[in-house]
Amino acid sequence: MAAQNDIQITILKNDSEKYECQIPDKEDFDYSQRAQWLRAAVLGANDGLVSVASLMMGVGAVKNDVAAMILTGFAGLVAGACSMAIGEFVSVYSQLDIEVAQMKRERKDLENEQSNEKEKLPNPFQAAFASALAFTLGALVPLLAASFIEDYKVRLVVVIVAVTLALVLFGGAGAVMGRTPILKSCVRVLIGGWVAMGITFGLTKLIGSNGL
């Protein structure tokens, strides 16, 4: 009887161990895989938001005309989106050339893995489009915020508030997708945007007041 009890206890123990082994672990996802496209998206959106808002704030520092402010912002949107797209295309294409050259040097081991390696290669056209789109979406925030407001002071305040909210949103979205501290990311992005707009507004105001 004692032997039978021992056997039963051993079976229960093994079942327990087997059950414990079947418990699924927490999702182990390498978030560094998102780094490249996440960086491009966040950089493009923040660049569009901050650069166009800074341009509009700079013009608004010396001119009360809403048309001049909107035209400046639109010119910045088009120029910035084209610049981001071309820059990202050239950068990713250079990376592609390097990786293809490396693959050719390792051609001996490439025959069985060629299809898998091709899927991992960067796409310069996709990167250029994504970067330009992200820049455009960011730039639309200050443009839309200022488009329908005639009063000069109210227009500046609305642009600042809209850009502030968008900076917090972009910083939080990047932190969530990358699983990094949300508060730190939002504060970093927000302060950087405020500093850029403040410097642009202050210097343009200074130059404009001196009649240059």
Steps between C-alpha positions, in 0.01 A plus 500: 500500500782731588665432167177567320459826687853597407429427135182701510679794657770484234240496224325800648831679529587426139156612387546820691837559341356421159217745563742768609703448184189549292428841650578753225757761577433868454531627149865551425509747215818674394390861478835599353365357173266798487782749549562587136145573384401642839791740489409611147133549587559690824780707349294589195188594695689703760712668236194602301320621809784697655663642186177623340367633831830681560487653152147620558587637844800681354290665231230574755756682713540774238180483291139485612375387160343154516562443129876548539502261793306230315706535180821472700372189672388344173836573336672341798274195474577440132872571531534294816306201368710493182819538700405222742400267217819558301720479809339178618518352149871574466573377853310173468630439147855538632421248770352269237817522288712411802285200591489373141879528476532306825264232366713463187809452714322225689355333191614157609257498790236695313362237263270337754402823675470738205121535517504571874777755468318688223199543726721668761649754262384861547266657247613856413176588321289390795724688743483818290121486477457430871734783597328753272157391622600529865647846441183613321273376778707681759511822297123503453444557873619864519366574152147390585517666841578840347293482184165620636602756763525867404609651830879512519551425870234233514653335192842477663354357820296242310805392301704459820226300670441276198870435455541427871223240494641344184851483648367319806300265277795419274734452793253272676427299186868442437551390861207259490610338174857473618410401858706783651407733791207712382551800729868535415430477127218756512702748705804467273300554182295783652797696631684460170203636306451794735867592481499492118189717474624738769839553337347553156240744631751692713770537238254597226338752731841645586608529139165642394502763775843622386370554147724240336 
